[in-house]
């Protein structure tokens, strides 16, 4: 069986450096396809596909929020849990500037600037997750315990069903 080559992104370099085992998954990227497209293509529940979202606190301090593909972030609840007045999503240009990744291919691993990472707490109790590997059309399957260890993830409870 021929081995499918996958890209060596900054995220993959980071995972290797932290000795995190992962399984690469390539899929055909579709503009605005989102996590539903990923789930259908690699045939996993959308709940296991994790979105990497860039947010900002009032004073323009960026951070990452990891959320289930089939959920959204309650920014009001997130602001309350972080003890700040307001949390807003970063615009695409800021997200790319802070991470070094193109929107649609943003990974929490190996970002240009080290950013605080928060994750919906229920993600950490899953057996495995699928998260962006640093390029559009490229996901990595990892264990949430490795995610927490590699990034120092802080759990939050901010999921809402759309």
C-alpha positions as CSV (number, residue, x, y, z in Angstrom):
1,X,0.0,0.0,0.0
2,X,1.4,3.4,-1.0
3,X,1.9,5.9,1.7
4,X,0.1,9.2,1.1
5,X,2.4,12.2,1.6
6,X,1.2,14.9,3.9
7,X,2.6,18.5,4.3
8,X,5.3,19.3,6.8
9,X,3.7,22.4,8.2
10,X,4.8,24.4,11.2
11,X,2.1,22.6,13.2
12,X,3.6,19.2,12.3
13,X,7.1,20.4,13.3
14,X,5.6,21.5,16.6
15,X,3.9,18.2,17.2
16,X,7.1,16.3,16.4
17,X,9.1,18.5,18.8
18,X,6.6,17.9,21.6
19,X,6.6,14.2,20.7
20,X,2.8,14.1,20.1
21,X,1.7,11.1,18.0
22,X,-0.8,12.0,15.3
23,X,-2.5,10.5,12.3
24,X,-2.6,12.8,9.2
25,X,-5.8,13.1,7.2
26,X,-5.9,14.9,3.8
27,X,-9.2,16.0,2.3
28,X,-10.3,18.2,-0.6
29,X,-10.7,21.7,0.8
30,X,-14.0,23.5,0.0
31,X,-14.3,27.3,0.6
32,X,-16.9,27.8,3.4
33,X,-17.3,24.0,3.7
34,X,-16.3,24.2,7.4
35,X,-16.3,21.3,9.8
36,X,-19.3,19.6,8.2
37,X,-17.3,19.2,4.9
38,X,-14.4,17.8,6.9
39,X,-16.6,15.3,8.8
40,X,-18.3,14.1,5.6
41,X,-15.1,13.7,3.7
42,X,-13.1,11.8,6.4
43,X,-16.2,10.1,7.7
44,X,-16.2,11.1,11.4
45,X,-18.9,12.8,13.5
46,X,-18.7,16.5,13.2
47,X,-18.6,16.7,17.0
48,X,-15.0,15.3,16.9
49,X,-13.8,17.8,14.3
50,X,-12.4,20.8,16.3
51,X,-12.5,24.4,15.1
52,X,-9.6,26.7,15.9
53,X,-11.1,30.1,16.5
54,X,-9.1,33.3,17.0
55,X,-10.7,35.8,19.5
56,X,-9.6,39.0,21.1
57,X,-10.2,40.5,24.5
58,X,-11.2,44.2,24.7
59,X,-7.7,45.5,24.4
60,X,-6.9,43.5,21.3
61,X,-5.2,40.6,23.1
62,X,-5.6,37.6,20.8
63,X,-6.1,34.0,22.0
64,X,-7.4,30.7,20.6
65,X,-10.6,28.9,21.4
66,X,-11.1,25.3,20.4
67,X,-14.7,24.3,19.8
68,X,-16.6,21.2,18.6
69,X,-17.5,21.5,14.9
70,X,-21.2,21.2,15.6
71,X,-21.2,24.0,18.2
72,X,-20.6,27.7,18.5
73,X,-18.9,29.8,21.1
74,X,-21.0,32.0,23.4
75,X,-18.8,35.1,23.5
76,X,-20.8,36.5,26.4
77,X,-20.2,33.4,28.5
78,X,-16.5,33.3,27.4
79,X,-16.1,36.9,28.5
80,X,-17.7,36.1,31.9
81,X,-15.4,33.1,32.4
82,X,-12.3,35.1,31.5
83,X,-13.4,38.0,33.7
84,X,-13.4,40.6,30.9
85,X,-16.0,43.0,29.5
86,X,-16.0,41.8,25.9
87,X,-14.6,39.1,23.6
88,X,-14.9,39.3,19.8
89,X,-13.7,37.2,16.9
90,X,-10.5,38.3,15.2
91,X,-10.8,39.5,11.6
92,X,-9.2,37.2,9.0
93,X,-6.1,39.4,8.5
94,X,-5.4,39.6,12.3
95,X,-5.9,35.8,12.6
96,X,-3.4,35.2,9.8
97,X,-0.9,37.7,11.2
98,X,-1.0,36.1,14.7
99,X,-0.9,32.5,13.6
100,X,1.1,32.5,10.4
101,X,-1.7,30.3,8.9
102,X,-4.3,31.0,6.2
103,X,-7.9,31.1,7.4
104,X,-9.4,27.7,6.7
105,X,-6.0,26.2,7.7
106,X,-5.4,27.6,11.1
107,X,-3.9,25.2,13.6
108,X,-3.4,25.9,17.3
109,X,0.1,24.2,17.0
110,X,3.2,26.2,16.0
111,X,1.5,29.6,15.7
112,X,3.8,32.5,14.8
113,X,3.0,34.2,18.2
114,X,2.5,32.0,21.2
115,X,-1.2,32.5,22.2
116,X,-3.2,31.4,25.2
117,X,-5.4,28.4,24.2
118,X,-8.8,27.7,25.7
119,X,-10.9,24.6,24.8
120,X,-14.5,23.7,25.4
121,X,-14.1,21.3,28.4
122,X,-16.0,18.5,26.8
123,X,-13.4,18.2,24.1
124,X,-10.9,17.1,26.7
125,X,-13.0,14.1,27.6
126,X,-13.2,12.7,24.0
127,X,-11.1,9.7,23.0
128,X,-9.7,11.4,19.9
129,X,-10.2,14.6,18.0
130,X,-9.5,15.9,14.5
131,X,-7.9,19.3,14.3
132,X,-6.3,21.4,11.6
133,X,-2.7,20.5,10.8
134,X,-1.7,23.9,9.5
135,X,-3.0,23.9,5.9
136,X,-6.3,23.9,4.2
137,X,-7.3,20.3,3.4
138,X,-5.2,18.8,6.2
139,X,-6.3,17.6,9.6
140,X,-4.5,15.6,12.3
141,X,-6.1,13.0,14.5
142,X,-4.7,13.3,18.1
143,X,-5.7,12.5,21.6
144,X,-7.1,15.4,23.7
145,X,-4.7,14.6,26.5
146,X,-1.8,15.2,24.1
147,X,-3.5,18.5,23.0
148,X,-3.7,19.6,26.6
149,X,-0.1,18.6,27.4
150,X,1.4,20.2,24.3
151,X,-0.5,23.5,24.5
152,X,-1.3,24.0,28.2
153,X,-5.0,24.2,27.3
154,X,-7.3,25.9,29.8
155,X,-10.9,24.4,29.8
156,X,-14.0,26.7,29.4
157,X,-17.7,25.9,29.2
158,X,-18.9,28.2,26.4
159,X,-20.5,25.8,23.8
160,X,-23.9,26.6,22.3
161,X,-25.8,24.5,19.7
162,X,-26.6,26.6,16.6
